[in-house]
Amino acid sequence: MTEQVQKAALQRLRRIEGQVRGLQKMVQENRPCADIVTQVSSVEQALAGVAKILLTSHLHHCARSNPTAIDDVVELISKHWR
């Protein structure tokens, strides 16, 4: 993983960490379930964005020199995303 990809992923993960803390606060404050579920969906989408950055980097850098890396990515996608 390049330094640029690592920096982007960490920046997004820190933002997601803040969103999760916000979710905890929403639950503690007994906010409406619909609002909480909406924010959970937002966190899930943000995590998917991190995965996309990492998988794209992997394909660009690792898969070029290792054809089985593509199979690994396909396996990850089929296992974790429906």
C-alpha positions in Angstrom: 0.0 0.0 0.0 1.4 3.4 -0.9 1.7 6.1 1.6 -1.0 8.1 -0.2 -3.5 5.2 0.0 -2.6 4.6 3.7 -3.2 8.3 4.5 -6.5 8.4 2.7 -7.7 5.2 4.4 -6.7 6.3 7.8 -8.3 9.7 7.3 -11.6 8.0 6.4 -11.4 5.6 9.3 -10.9 8.4 11.7 -14.0 10.1 10.3 -15.9 6.8 10.7 -14.7 6.5 14.2 -16.3 9.8 15.0 -19.5 8.7 13.3 -19.6 5.6 15.5 -19.1 7.7 18.6 -22.0 9.8 17.4 -24.1 6.6 17.0 -23.3 5.6 20.6 -24.4 9.0 21.8 -27.6 8.8 19.8 -28.4 5.4 21.5 -27.6 6.8 24.9 -29.9 9.8 24.3 -32.7 7.4 23.1 -33.0 9.1 19.7 -35.5 7.7 17.3 -34.6 4.4 15.8 -35.1 5.6 12.2 -32.5 8.3 12.8 -30.0 5.8 14.3 -30.6 3.3 11.4 -30.0 6.1 8.9 -26.6 6.8 10.6 -25.7 3.2 10.7 -26.3 3.0 6.9 -24.0 6.0 6.5 -21.2 4.3 8.5 -21.6 1.1 6.4 -21.3 3.2 3.2 -18.2 4.9 4.5 -16.6 1.6 5.4 -17.4 0.3 1.9 -15.6 3.4 0.6 -12.5 2.5 2.6 -12.6 -1.1 1.2 -12.9 0.3 -2.3 -9.7 2.4 -1.8 -7.8 -0.6 -0.5 -9.0 -3.0 -3.1 -8.3 -0.5 -5.9 -4.8 0.0 -4.6 -4.3 -3.8 -4.3 -5.4 -4.3 -7.9 -3.2 -1.5 -9.2 -0.1 -2.6 -7.4 -0.3 -6.2 -6.4 -2.4 -7.8 -9.1 -0.1 -6.6 -11.9 2.8 -8.8 -10.6 0.7 -11.6 -9.2 -2.2 -12.9 -11.2 -3.6 -14.9 -8.3 -4.1 -11.5 -6.5 -7.1 -10.9 -8.8 -8.6 -14.2 -7.6 -8.1 -13.1 -4.0 -9.9 -9.8 -4.6 -12.8 -11.6 -6.4 -13.0 -14.0 -3.4 -13.1 -11.0 -0.9 -15.8 -9.3 -2.9 -18.0 -12.4 -3.2 -17.5 -13.2 0.5 -18.2 -9.8 2.0 -20.5 -7.9 -0.4 -23.9 -9.1 -1.5 
